[in-house]
Amino acid sequence: MNYRFSRRMDALKSSAVRDILKLTQGKEIISFAGGLPAEELFPLEAVREATERVFAGGKHTLQYGLTEGYLPLREQLCERMTAKSMPVDPDQMLLTTGSQQAIDLIARVLTDPGDVVLVENPTYLACLQVFQLYGMRVIPVESDKDGMIVEAAEKLMKEHKPKLVYIVPTFGNPTGRVWSIERRKGLLELSRKYGVPIVEDDPYGDIRFDPKADYPTLFSLEGKADGGSVIYLGSFSKTVAPALRTGWAIGDRSVISMMAKAKQAADLHSSTLDQQTLDQLLRHFPLDDHIRRIATAYGSRMQQMQQLLRQQGWSDVSWVEPQGGMFIWVELPEGLDAEALLRAAVGKGVAFVPGASFFAAEPQRNTARMNFTYTEGERMKLGIERFSEAVNEFMARC
Amino acid sequence: MNYRFSRRMDALKSSAVRDILKLTQGKEIISFAGGLPAEELFPLEAVREATERVFAGGKHTLQYGLTEGYLPLREQLCERMTAKSMPVDPDQMLLTTGSQQAIDLIARVLTDPGDVVLVENPTYLACLQVFQLYGMRVIPVESDKDGMIVEAAEKLMKEHKPKLVYIVPTFGNPTGRVWSIERRKGLLELSRKYGVPIVEDDPYGDIRFDPKADYPTLFSLEGKADGGSVIYLGSFSKTVAPALRTGWAIGDRSVISMMAKAKQAADLHSSTLDQQTLDQLLRHFPLDDHIRRIATAYGSRMQQMQQLLRQQGWSDVSWVEPQGGMFIWVELPEGLDAEALLRAAVGKGVAFVPGASFFAAEPQRNTARMNFTYTEGERMKLGIERFSEAVNEFMARC
């Protein structure tokens, strides 16, 4: 039989990057490409102890669970959210298979094909895939190092009446940028004025290098879930471990309950072993201390990578020093195509993600996303040497 | 903000049954409603040991995984499938969050709004929800105790050119029916002739009361994944435990790789802790012996429920004795509305699922799905007494 696929799958751009990265399989490659956390920092022993406690609860722990997610974990997460000025009840929270699933469910319940979504420029690659699959028109809003430019967003809201705005305002992926408080308040105001919900995706917010820095979430500025215009997404993937695949969405209870209906059809519920494990972990493990340890380690790695890049003495390579998160967003010399560079870099044994994929419309091809969390020390040094060799060869050719 | 929801969510029928069953929360209710496995039979100790072995593998076990699923588990599952005359490679298999997610992904990659899907009459409730959400037209095919009537299916294929046929041919939900070999072969032939892929959902196939009984899957009759017309879905929810939320889809590699693309947008990947745990479980735990124990226990419970129902001496209540699975499908006296009966039954402290929800079109309202796996002994006896009280009161009124 020859299978014919749905039109929505045509919309899913095939990824040149994925094809190039496939070439790395089996090779000894130093990768700055993935958004992978540092494995050596995973709290394996605490996770192990947490599962022990789950199993001590008896056989009932292995039964089907609620679509909304394991209630004791939601209750604890609500307390954590409330302590961060995001007051919320378990009825206003849905547990998901990573926060990626929350993006999918939001698109499913709030948009129809042809609807417009506004995003930062550039923005998180995998949100673009979701929006494309739902047949949405993705329009990038002019953005700078302080976030979306509010006037540009307002103009597009008037013109296109978007159904959603999707943002990663704190340590964005790929840029690592942090929105200024003015931009946060500005977008929130627009959202209320034009009735456009904001999806605030915050997987990296806890990974701030300066523990005293304060970047209030848009959800906390809004101050309420019911009737509010912000749907906030959190995740344990960066703070505990990705294998436990647990994220959460909070927002107006009508949206959350509609997302739960959609999730019931999508997969009934996410892993309750994972959810119960995280519940026990939160009860017995000082997670906030652990997050500080990770953030400190990532801050050092970022500094190392930044220093290694500086040492190359390139005059026309630049980046904004990230204050948190997992990525340095590098602007390469004008005219340099980072996809071609990747091909050369992979030949030398190093990988990164060319920036073009993160743009919803016109891509800026001379950009690269460099992950600094997965490698360190001599390995990072060797990786940047290889990267720089590739860049220098390219610059010599230009 | 007032949220406006997508048109696809309008299509999702609100469930009267769910509303009635909500009334049971907090009450002492004996439930024959859920499709819940017997908790006391869960292999908790084996699962615990399996996670220990996973954690012994070191911190890498907590990292991000492949969208396609943990390769060693796919390899083992392929061996199990091949041993059951379903030869398949890891590239022809996708691990999912329960087999429910596989249904969602299949609809996503193979259908467009308005496309027709053929289903048994009655059929699995949650597949109807998925198909409705994707804007599909669901057309039930006349079916009897031996499965779909092939001539009726052919007539509808000619008329509607469906994109899919969805079936549960072995111990179907809700009816418990087993398709005859002729019907299996007949549908397979139609599927090839008209180019309509078959989704063979098989969560209960292993739960056969007679260990010597042989019900070949349509996938095994087809004998191949690539170029074949059957996409087969399996699940560990009934044989190991639902909390581990792991199912799998096998089929033509073009379909599987398209489903993986869609899954990447949907949730990146399912829980790898669960997948690694199941991998270790399969290596060290005699799963097939365990499945025999479950099937034997469920067979006894089915006999107990059947006997209790017979003892009521109803002349116009009937059912076909199931050969496996988890449900007895009861036909109540004509004119009796099982939804009204449920309301009365819940008042007496017992619940079941009225059959109407399982029909894609004209419902047969005098039907009830009774689960026999979750309760046993005195509790089952008390439950059937309460049920029978409700039925008798209704029959007296008619």
HADDOCK unambig.tbl for C-alpha pairs under 7 A between the chains (distance, minus, plus):
assign (segid A and resid 1 and name CA) (segid B and resid 195 and name CA) 6.39 0.50 0.50
assign (segid A and resid 1 and name CA) (segid B and resid 227 and name CA) 4.94 0.50 0.50
assign (segid A and resid 1 and name CA) (segid B and resid 228 and name CA) 5.85 0.50 0.50
assign (segid A and resid 1 and name CA) (segid B and resid 229 and name CA) 5.77 0.50 0.50
assign (segid A and resid 2 and name CA) (segid B and resid 227 and name CA) 6.86 0.50 0.50
assign (segid A and resid 4 and name CA) (segid B and resid 110 and name CA) 6.67 0.50 0.50
assign (segid A and resid 5 and name CA) (segid B and resid 109 and name CA) 5.65 0.50 0.50
assign (segid A and resid 5 and name CA) (segid B and resid 110 and name CA) 4.71 0.50 0.50
assign (segid A and resid 5 and name CA) (segid B and resid 111 and name CA) 6.93 0.50 0.50
assign (segid A and resid 6 and name CA) (segid B and resid 109 and name CA) 5.28 0.50 0.50
assign (segid A and resid 6 and name CA) (segid B and resid 110 and name CA) 4.91 0.50 0.50
assign (segid A and resid 6 and name CA) (segid B and resid 111 and name CA) 4.99 0.50 0.50
assign (segid A and resid 6 and name CA) (segid B and resid 112 and name CA) 5.48 0.50 0.50
assign (segid A and resid 7 and name CA) (segid B and resid 112 and name CA) 6.62 0.50 0.50
assign (segid A and resid 9 and name CA) (segid B and resid 109 and name CA) 6.20 0.50 0.50
assign (segid A and resid 39 and name CA) (segid B and resid 59 and name CA) 5.88 0.50 0.50
assign (segid A and resid 39 and name CA) (segid B and resid 60 and name CA) 5.88 0.50 0.50
assign (segid A and resid 39 and name CA) (segid B and resid 63 and name CA) 6.63 0.50 0.50
assign (segid A and resid 40 and name CA) (segid B and resid 59 and name CA) 6.45 0.50 0.50
assign (segid A and resid 42 and name CA) (segid B and resid 59 and name CA) 6.22 0.50 0.50
assign (segid A and resid 44 and name CA) (segid B and resid 59 and name CA) 5.92 0.50 0.50
assign (segid A and resid 48 and name CA) (segid B and resid 55 and name CA) 6.79 0.50 0.50
assign (segid A and resid 55 and name CA) (segid B and resid 48 and name CA) 6.79 0.50 0.50
assign (segid A and resid 59 and name CA) (segid B and resid 39 and name CA) 5.89 0.50 0.50
assign (segid A and resid 59 and name CA) (segid B and resid 40 and name CA) 6.45 0.50 0.50
assign (segid A and resid 59 and name CA) (segid B and resid 42 and name CA) 6.23 0.50 0.50
assign (segid A and resid 59 and name CA) (segid B and resid 44 and name CA) 5.93 0.50 0.50
assign (segid A and resid 60 and name CA) (segid B and resid 39 and name CA) 5.89 0.50 0.50
assign (segid A and resid 62 and name CA) (segid B and resid 241 and name CA) 5.66 0.50 0.50
assign (segid A and resid 62 and name CA) (segid B and resid 242 and name CA) 6.28 0.50 0.50
assign (segid A and resid 62 and name CA) (segid B and resid 243 and name CA) 4.67 0.50 0.50
assign (segid A and resid 63 and name CA) (segid B and resid 39 and name CA) 6.62 0.50 0.50
assign (segid A and resid 63 and name CA) (segid B and resid 241 and name CA) 6.50 0.50 0.50
assign (segid A and resid 63 and name CA) (segid B and resid 242 and name CA) 5.55 0.50 0.50
assign (segid A and resid 63 and name CA) (segid B and resid 243 and name CA) 5.44 0.50 0.50
assign (segid A and resid 64 and name CA) (segid B and resid 242 and name CA) 5.18 0.50 0.50
assign (segid A and resid 64 and name CA) (segid B and resid 243 and name CA) 5.56 0.50 0.50
assign (segid A and resid 97 and name CA) (segid B and resid 267 and name CA) 5.98 0.50 0.50
assign (segid A and resid 97 and name CA) (segid B and resid 270 and name CA) 6.87 0.50 0.50
assign (segid A and resid 98 and name CA) (segid B and resid 267 and name CA) 6.41 0.50 0.50
assign (segid A and resid 100 and name CA) (segid B and resid 266 and name CA) 6.57 0.50 0.50
assign (segid A and resid 100 and name CA) (segid B and resid 267 and name CA) 5.00 0.50 0.50
assign (segid A and resid 100 and name CA) (segid B and resid 268 and name CA) 6.81 0.50 0.50
assign (segid A and resid 101 and name CA) (segid B and resid 266 and name CA) 5.35 0.50 0.50
assign (segid A and resid 101 and name CA) (segid B and resid 267 and name CA) 4.53 0.50 0.50
assign (segid A and resid 104 and name CA) (segid B and resid 266 and name CA) 5.63 0.50 0.50
assign (segid A and resid 109 and name CA) (segid B and resid 5 and name CA) 5.64 0.50 0.50
assign (segid A and resid 109 and name CA) (segid B and resid 6 and name CA) 5.27 0.50 0.50
assign (segid A and resid 109 and name CA) (segid B and resid 9 and name CA) 6.19 0.50 0.50
assign (segid A and resid 110 and name CA) (segid B and resid 4 and name CA) 6.67 0.50 0.50
assign (segid A and resid 110 and name CA) (segid B and resid 5 and name CA) 4.70 0.50 0.50
assign (segid A and resid 110 and name CA) (segid B and resid 6 and name CA) 4.90 0.50 0.50
assign (segid A and resid 111 and name CA) (segid B and resid 5 and name CA) 6.94 0.50 0.50
assign (segid A and resid 111 and name CA) (segid B and resid 6 and name CA) 4.98 0.50 0.50
assign (segid A and resid 112 and name CA) (segid B and resid 6 and name CA) 5.48 0.50 0.50
assign (segid A and resid 112 and name CA) (segid B and resid 7 and name CA) 6.62 0.50 0.50
assign (segid A and resid 126 and name CA) (segid B and resid 265 and name CA) 6.30 0.50 0.50
assign (segid A and resid 129 and name CA) (segid B and resid 265 and name CA) 6.02 0.50 0.50
assign (segid A and resid 130 and name CA) (segid B and resid 265 and name CA) 5.38 0.50 0.50
assign (segid A and resid 192 and name CA) (segid B and resid 1 and name CA) 7.00 0.50 0.50
assign (segid A and resid 195 and name CA) (segid B and resid 1 and name CA) 6.38 0.50 0.50
assign (segid A and resid 227 and name CA) (segid B and resid 1 and name CA) 4.97 0.50 0.50
assign (segid A and resid 227 and name CA) (segid B and resid 2 and name CA) 6.88 0.50 0.50
assign (segid A and resid 228 and name CA) (segid B and resid 1 and name CA) 5.87 0.50 0.50
assign (segid A and resid 229 and name CA) (segid B and resid 1 and name CA) 5.78 0.50 0.50
assign (segid A and resid 241 and name CA) (segid B and resid 62 and name CA) 5.66 0.50 0.50
assign (segid A and resid 241 and name CA) (segid B and resid 63 and name CA) 6.49 0.50 0.50
assign (segid A and resid 242 and name CA) (segid B and resid 62 and name CA) 6.27 0.50 0.50
assign (segid A and resid 242 and name CA) (segid B and resid 63 and name CA) 5.52 0.50 0.50
assign (segid A and resid 242 and name CA) (segid B and resid 64 and name CA) 5.16 0.50 0.50
assign (segid A and resid 243 and name CA) (segid B and resid 62 and name CA) 4.65 0.50 0.50
assign (segid A and resid 243 and name CA) (segid B and resid 63 and name CA) 5.43 0.50 0.50
assign (segid A and resid 243 and name CA) (segid B and resid 64 and name CA) 5.57 0.50 0.50
assign (segid A and resid 243 and name CA) (segid B and resid 271 and name CA) 5.69 0.50 0.50
assign (segid A and resid 243 and name CA) (segid B and resid 272 and name CA) 5.04 0.50 0.50
assign (segid A and resid 243 and name CA) (segid B and resid 273 and name CA) 5.64 0.50 0.50
assign (segid A and resid 244 and name CA) (segid B and resid 271 and name CA) 5.67 0.50 0.50
assign (segid A and resid 244 and name CA) (segid B and resid 272 and name CA) 6.98 0.50 0.50
assign (segid A and resid 244 and name CA) (segid B and resid 273 and name CA) 6.22 0.50 0.50
assign (segid A and resid 245 and name CA) (segid B and resid 270 and name CA) 6.79 0.50 0.50
assign (segid A and resid 245 and name CA) (segid B and resid 271 and name CA) 5.38 0.50 0.50
assign (segid A and resid 265 and name CA) (segid B and resid 126 and name CA) 6.27 0.50 0.50
assign (segid A and resid 265 and name CA) (segid B and resid 129 and name CA) 6.02 0.50 0.50
assign (segid A and resid 265 and name CA) (segid B and resid 130 and name CA) 5.38 0.50 0.50
assign (segid A and resid 266 and name CA) (segid B and resid 100 and name CA) 6.57 0.50 0.50
assign (segid A and resid 266 and name CA) (segid B and resid 101 and name CA) 5.34 0.50 0.50
assign (segid A and resid 266 and name CA) (segid B and resid 104 and name CA) 5.62 0.50 0.50
assign (segid A and resid 267 and name CA) (segid B and resid 97 and name CA) 5.98 0.50 0.50
assign (segid A and resid 267 and name CA) (segid B and resid 98 and name CA) 6.39 0.50 0.50
assign (segid A and resid 267 and name CA) (segid B and resid 100 and name CA) 5.01 0.50 0.50
assign (segid A and resid 267 and name CA) (segid B and resid 101 and name CA) 4.55 0.50 0.50
assign (segid A and resid 268 and name CA) (segid B and resid 100 and name CA) 6.80 0.50 0.50
assign (segid A and resid 270 and name CA) (segid B and resid 97 and name CA) 6.87 0.50 0.50
assign (segid A and resid 270 and name CA) (segid B and resid 245 and name CA) 6.79 0.50 0.50
assign (segid A and resid 271 and name CA) (segid B and resid 243 and name CA) 5.69 0.50 0.50
assign (segid A and resid 271 and name CA) (segid B and resid 244 and name CA) 5.68 0.50 0.50
assign (segid A and resid 271 and name CA) (segid B and resid 245 and name CA) 5.38 0.50 0.50
assign (segid A and resid 271 and name CA) (segid B and resid 271 and name CA) 6.77 0.50 0.50
assign (segid A and resid 272 and name CA) (segid B and resid 243 and name CA) 5.04 0.50 0.50
assign (segid A and resid 272 and name CA) (segid B and resid 244 and name CA) 6.97 0.50 0.50
assign (segid A and resid 273 and name CA) (segid B and resid 243 and name CA) 5.65 0.50 0.50
assign (segid A and resid 273 and name CA) (segid B and resid 244 and name CA) 6.22 0.50 0.50
